[in-house]
Amino acid sequence: MSTFLLKSILSLVLLLPTAVCMFTMFEMFGRGDRKNNIETLRRLHRTAGVFYLTVFAVVTFYCLKFIVVTKTELSVRAAVHGTFSLAVLVLLAVKVLYIRIYKQFYSQAKVFGLLIAFFTFGAVGISAGHYLLVSEFGTDMSYDRLIQYREDAGKRRKTETRKPSVGAAPEAIAGGKNIFEDKCRTCHNTEDTETLVGPGLKGILMRRELPVSKLPATPENIKRQLRRPLGRMPSFDYLTEEEMDNIIAYLNTL
Ligand code: HEC
């Protein structure tokens, strides 16, 4: 099951405690003669409220996580959804304050209850409702793939920017090229990935992993190969840090 389907189902679940809270509120305050025991109604109202908040927190977590990962600008629909959800939080907080502390406002709490129900219905309708429609009630996954792609792209972007940066100054690249021609070229091709003595290094830093060790293709791991090489490659431990950085700046242009 995709995260979106799960999130949509959870959002729909929110409608249940909303309905229970509305029902208990109307029963408590709406009738001239109460049919049900007020204590039972109150307890039911409170339990449903706590359940509502728990589900609300879980759904919010998934929504925020998606925004953090994709760094997406909100669509109009998502923005309205977010506004409704934030309104629910504020209304709920004020309503609890009215009931517990600022009791002079007690009578307004009912209006707040209605508004919370209204905003919940709106928020669920434009998110879960929209999702269930475009996914044809969870049977068509093409929308999920699109969302998943955006999420993956977001994660990829993050790991890429986390790679230590590679120098790009022309002097560094030229210096690196000199060292490379002098010390590495006899064993490594730069035009392709064919093995001469060691593997060809074309596009080495664009790759996901290094050809032999299969470690991630990062400057750090290339330096590790220079200091403590695998296999029959001689060690270049005597090179300075700067010389190694220059070699990497050059390798980055291949
Ligand atoms: C005498 C030949 C030789 C020279 C000179 C040499 N290498 Fe290598 N290099 C190799 C061989 C052989 C391997 C593959 C090691 C293996 O098969 O275990 C290798 C592997 C590598 C790898 C891949 C490491 C991995 O983790 O997959 C890189 C990167 C590399 N060399 C860079 C360099 C650089 C930069 C220089 C120059 C400073 C250099 N090599 C000089 C022979 C050489």
Residues whose N, C-alpha, C, O or C-beta is under 5 A from the ligand:
A	BS01	HEC	K183 C184 C187 V197 G198 P199 L210 P211 V212 S213 K214 I222 Q225 L230 G231 R232 M233 P234 F236
